Amino acid sequence: MNETASTGAPRAVRVWDLPTRLFHGALALCVVAAVISAKIGGNAMVWHLRLGYAVLALLVFRLLWGFVGGRWSRFTHFFYSPAAFWRYLRGQALPGDRFDVGHSPLGALAALAMLSWLALQVGSGLIADDEIATVGPLVRLVSGETSLSWTAFHKHWGQWGVLLLVGLHLAAIAFYTLVKRRALLPAMWHGDKPLSGEMPPSQDGAASRLLALLLMLGCGYGVYRLVLWGLGP
């Protein structure tokens, strides 16, 4: 049986709303730039910190957007039952399974793993101290021993975890594109997927986009205030 069981002529359905697409692109750019700035070191560490703050603001936004965003960006569509997950792995979807909409079971796990690991990495950076010139803004909230432990994590396991997850993400895109002949990137660019049958689209109107903008501004301001509070007397 095919991976999805659906009938009817395919039509374009808005799956990824604009805020989700912008978040995806901004997060990718910030993570890549943060890794590069860390490798350069020296004065570039100033930008490494700023990029870390940007990633934190984006992650908080995505957390909130997972509850109020477009239909297929909500976390309610990230979780599958064990039976559905097993059907997906075996390629034996039932008529009601729509693994081709939003995140597939494996894709949802990968996305949650990436977001969770990035949150852990950013959190460790906030209390890190390289004992040279770069100190996280919240380092005063923890003991020196705790800070050094998480600094070591941030530099080694945390960094390698991010690189591994990014590599797996890229490998999955290549696998779907080259082997399964399903291009994932176009939908993340323009938001639409060609789908058969009746499928409700994600809300992506002016009101939804305005809400996303306000949320992002609020998240950015919240991170800004957090950093100032941490650096304060």
C-alpha positions, 0 to 999 in steps of 0.5 A: 500500500502507498504511504498515504491513502487518498483519492482525487486530483491533487490541488495546492493546499497551504500547509506551511504558513508564512511565519513558520517558513520565515522561522525555519529560514531565520533559524537555519541562518542563525544556527549556521552563523553561530557555528561559524562565529564560534569557530572563528573565535576572538571578536566574532564571539560577540556575534556568537552571543548575539546569534544565540540570543536570536536563536533563543527568541526564535525558539520561544516564538516557535513554542508559542506558535506551536499552539496558536499558529497555522493548523499544520504548524501546531504541536497537536499535529506533531504527535502520532500514536505508536500504531500510526508510527509503525504503519508509517515505517512499514508503508502501510497507511490506512485511508485516514492516515495523511502522512504527506501533510505537515510533518511525517512521524519521523519528520516530527520526531526530527523537528522536536529533537532539533528544537529541544537540542537547540534549546539545551544548547542555548541554555548552556550558552547562557551560563557558559564561561570560557574563562577568557573573554566570553561569559554568558549573561546568566552565569551569575545565577549558577555556581562556578562548577555548574558553569564550567560543566555546562561550558564544556557541554556547550563546546563539545557535546552540544556543538556536535549534537547540533551538527549531527542533527543538521546533518541528519536533517539534510540527509533526510531532505536528500533521501526524500528528494532523490530516492522517494521523489518527494521534494520537501523544500518547495513547500517550505518556500511557498507554503503549498503542497499538492494534496489529494482529497479534502484537506483543511489548509493552515490559516495564513491571512493578515490577522495570523501574520500580524499575530506572529509579528507581535509574538516575535517582537515580544519574544525578542524584547523578552530575550533582550530584557533577560540579557540585560537583567543577567548582565545587571548589577 
